[in-house]
Amino acid sequence: MDPVQTSPELSELLSIASRKLRTSFNAMVAAHGLTYSRALALLHLSRRPCRTQKDLGEDLDLENATVVRLLDGMERLGLIRRKPVEGDRRAKHVVLTEHGREQAALVSRIIQELRGIVLTGIDPADVAVTKAVLRMITANLEQAAVEHADA
């Protein structure tokens, strides 16, 4: 097997970059009173409005109990409202309030700023190749998860 493919360096670099990206994002949103989870939920709700709690949980890859706690906190802060889904007494739509939309716009600006920091000095062609490679890595990991689940 090719030594480049067996080298732990790529996975270590991915892990380090991911941690640093998340740490930077956390610090930037925390400066505005948000948590990582709330910021991501705001972003998802701004991109796909009127999601059900269940759909949002799937989007964020969170268990239902975690989603409920997250949304309880967001509701207390006036970021979201929950509305009953017509025809399903148990389901709730999650809707951003005006304050929630403002905070979602802030999160989008923070992401743009962070993207600028991350990509400083990197050639756009290199970014395109990196994105393609990361998509392949993600697809490989998803396929491996399916295969392991079937085993």
N, C-alpha and C positions, 0 to 999 in steps of 0.2 A: 504494500500500500504506500502511496505517496506520503513522504514525511510531512509535507505541508498540511495534508488532510488530517494527520494524526496528532499534529501539534496542538497542545492546549492553549496556545497563545491567542487564537481567534476567539474562542469561547471566553477566555479571561478578559480580553479587550472588550468584547460585547458586554460582559457583565459590569466591568468598570465604567464603561461609557453610560450604560443604562442607569447605574447607581448615581453617577455624577449628574446626569440629566434630571433624574427624579429629585435629587437633593437641591439642585438649582431651582427647579420648578416649585418645589415645596417652599423654599425660602421666598421666592417671588410672590407666590399667592398668599403666603402667611403674612407678608408685609401689608396685605389688604384684608386681613382677618379671615381668610379662607383656608380650608384644609385641602389636601390633594384630592380626596374623595369627593368633596363638595364641588371643587373646581371641575373635575371630570364630569360629574353629573350635570352641572350647569352647561358645560360645553355640549354634551350629548343632547340635552333637552332643547338647547337653542338650535341645534342642527336638525333634530327630528322632534318637533313639538307634539305635545299631547300624547306622550307615550304612556303605556300602562306601567304600573310598578314592576310587573313581571318582565315586560320588555326591557325596561331600564336595567333591571338586574342582569338580564342576559347580555345587554350591551356592555355593562361594566364587569361582567363575570363575577357577580356577587351572589351569595346565598340570600334567600328571601328575608330572613331575620335581619341580616346586615343591611339590606336595602331599606327595610322598615325603619331601623334606627337612624340611618343616614337621612331619610326623608323626614322623619320626625324632627330632627335637628334643623334641617333646611326650612321646614314649615315654621318652626319657632322663630327663625331669623327673618321670616317674611320673604324667602327666596322662591318658594313654590306654594301652590295650592293643590289639593287632591280633590278630584271631582268623581262622583260615581259614574261608572260605565253603564249606559242604558242597556237594560236587558241582562245585566250580570251584577247582582247585589254585592258580590265579593270583590270584584275588580275595581280599580281606581285609576283614572287618568291623572298624570302628573303634569301640571301646567306651571310655567314660569310666571311669576308676578312681574310687575314693572321693575321692582328692585332686582329680581332675579335676572331679568333681561339685561339690565345695566351691568350686573356682576358678570354675566356670561360674556358680554362685550369686552369687559376688562380682562377676563381670562383669555379671550382671543388675542387681545393686544399683547398680553404677557407671552403667549406662545409665539407670536410673531417676533417679539424682541428676543426671546430665547433662541429661536431658529436663526436669527441673524448672528447671534453670538456663536452658536454651534458651527455655523457654516463659514465663518470668517476665514478667508484665505484658502478655501477649498474650491477647486475648479468645478464648474457646473457639470462637466462631463464625468468627473469623479463621483459627484453626488448621484448622478443618474446610474452609474455602475453600482454604487453602494446600495441604492434603493433596490435595484434588480436582484442583487445578491441577497439582501435581507428578505425580500419576498420569497426567494427560493428556500432560504433557511427556514422561514416560517412555514412554508408549505411542507417541507421535509419533516419538521417537527409535528405538524398536524397529522400527517400521514402515519408517522411512527406512533402517535398517541392512539389513532384508530386501530392500527395493527396490534398494539399491546392490549387494548381494550377487548379486542376480539380473541386474543390468545387465552 
